Every structure is written in structure tokens, then in C-alpha cells.
């Protein structure tokens, strides 16, 4: 019973300490916050579209090759047979 009572008190103290830390972060005047780093929706969409365009332009510089491999191993883990195909 003593352990159960101590654990309840310990849990209560942890919850109180955590909640006071959270409330301390949210308190204070809002007028001194720097809003220069905050983007609006138009800026976010504009940056996203620019990144998409760069991605589409960069895709021509990369090659993609698809290949299917089928390997059969023996009981020692050595390759017994291997079939490699490239779909067209």
C-alpha cells in the first residue's frame, strides 16, 4: 500500500511539473514575437511549385532501369541458379 501511495504521489508531481513547464512556454506577451519567419499559404505553395519544377527538370539527368532477379540458393547459401530479366 505504501508503494502504491508513493507512486501516485510521484505521478502527480511529474504531471504538475510537466504542466507548469508547458504553461510557462505559452505565457508571455504575444506582441514581441517575430513573425518574419512565418510564411503565408501563397509563399508555401509558390515554394512547393518551384521545387516541383526543379524536380521535373532534373529527372532528365537520371536513368532508371528496372530488372527482375531470381536467385536460387543451395543449403549452404551459395547461388545455385540465377535468372535476370529486363522488362521492355
C-alpha positions as CSV (number, residue, x, y, z in Angstrom):
1,X,0.0,0.0,0.0
2,X,2.8,2.4,0.8
3,X,4.4,1.8,-2.6
4,X,1.0,2.5,-4.4
5,X,0.6,5.7,-2.5
6,X,4.2,6.8,-3.2
7,X,3.7,6.0,-6.9
8,X,0.5,8.0,-7.1
9,X,2.2,11.0,-5.4
10,X,5.2,10.7,-7.7
11,X,2.9,10.5,-10.8
12,X,1.0,13.6,-9.6
13,X,4.3,15.5,-9.0
14,X,5.5,14.6,-12.6
15,X,2.2,15.7,-14.1
16,X,2.2,19.0,-12.2
17,X,5.9,19.7,-13.1
18,X,5.3,19.0,-16.8
19,X,2.1,21.1,-16.9
20,X,3.8,24.1,-15.3
21,X,6.7,23.8,-17.8
22,X,4.2,23.8,-20.7
23,X,2.2,26.7,-19.3
24,X,5.4,28.7,-18.9
25,X,6.3,28.2,-22.6
26,X,2.9,29.6,-23.6
27,X,2.8,32.6,-21.3
28,X,4.1,36.0,-22.1
29,X,3.2,38.9,-24.3
30,X,2.4,38.0,-28.0
31,X,3.3,41.4,-29.3
32,X,7.1,40.8,-29.1
33,X,7.1,37.6,-31.3
34,X,9.0,37.8,-34.6
35,X,6.6,37.0,-37.4
36,X,9.2,37.5,-40.1
37,X,10.0,33.8,-40.3
38,X,6.3,32.8,-40.7
39,X,5.2,32.0,-44.3
40,X,1.7,32.5,-45.5
41,X,-0.1,29.9,-47.7
42,X,0.8,31.7,-51.0
43,X,4.5,31.6,-50.2
44,X,4.4,27.9,-49.2
45,X,2.6,27.0,-52.4
46,X,4.9,29.1,-54.5
47,X,8.0,27.4,-53.0
48,X,6.4,24.0,-53.5
49,X,5.7,24.7,-57.2
50,X,9.2,25.9,-57.7
51,X,10.6,22.7,-56.1
52,X,8.3,20.6,-58.3
53,X,9.5,22.4,-61.4
54,X,13.2,21.8,-60.4
55,X,12.4,18.1,-59.8
56,X,10.8,17.8,-63.3
57,X,13.8,19.4,-64.9
58,X,16.3,17.2,-63.0
59,X,14.5,14.0,-64.0
60,X,16.1,14.1,-67.5
61,X,19.5,13.8,-65.9
62,X,18.8,10.4,-64.3
63,X,18.3,6.9,-65.7
64,X,16.0,4.3,-64.3
65,X,16.5,0.7,-65.1
66,X,14.1,-2.0,-64.0
67,X,15.4,-5.5,-63.6
68,X,13.9,-8.7,-62.1
69,X,16.3,-11.1,-60.5
70,X,15.5,-14.6,-59.3
71,X,18.3,-16.4,-57.3
72,X,18.1,-20.0,-56.1
73,X,20.4,-20.9,-53.2
74,X,21.6,-24.3,-52.1
75,X,21.6,-25.5,-48.5
76,X,25.0,-23.7,-47.9
77,X,23.6,-20.3,-49.1
78,X,25.6,-20.4,-52.3
79,X,23.9,-19.3,-55.5
80,X,22.7,-22.4,-57.4
81,X,21.0,-20.6,-60.3
82,X,20.3,-17.0,-61.2
83,X,17.8,-15.6,-63.8
84,X,17.9,-11.9,-64.6
85,X,15.4,-10.2,-66.9
86,X,14.7,-6.7,-68.0
87,X,11.1,-6.0,-68.9
88,X,10.6,-3.9,-72.0
